Amino acid sequence: MFKNMKDNIVRGLMAGLCLLWIVSGFITMESSVFMGIMLIGNGLCFGFFAFFCRSKSKLLKWLLYVFVVVNIISTFTDQMGLVDWIVLVIYIVLIIFMIIENTKDNTSE
């Protein structure tokens, strides 16, 4: 059971971020439709990568890294509130687990 949980940490983090950004997008839609659509799009991208994160495609893995790094950078472009700091920590944990999974995959080949 714990082995399966460990193997799916990256997928779980991305699915959680998918839900976070989609819900945030719908909440933001009340004040700014454009920003709400952007947040929902970000959530859908996290959902896409959560679905395909166990793919063997190197291109998809590199796109995932770029996507998370862009999200980390965009976290700093606004005022840093409590939610931004929490999301930043989640992104950093996600990157760490992605690196661990990829090194594990590379050593098993």
C-alpha positions, 0 to 999 in steps of 0.5 A: 500500500505504501509503495503505491502511495510513494509512486503516486505522490507526484500525481497526487500533488498535481491533482491537488493543485489542479483542483486548487487552481480550478476552484480559485478560478471560479471564485476569482471569476466574480471579480475578474473573468480574465484572471479566472479563466487563466487560473482555470487553464492553469488547473487544467494543465496541472490535470493534464500533467497529473494524468500523463505524469507516469508517461515514459516520454522525455518530452512530456517530462521536460514540459512538466518541469518547465511548467512547474518552474514557470508556475514557481516564477509566476508565484513571485510576480504578485504580492506574496501572501500566505497562500502564495507561500503555501503554494510555493512550498508545494511547488518545491516539494513537487519538483523534489519528488519529480526529480526523485521519481525521474532518477528512480526511473533512470536507474531501473532502466 
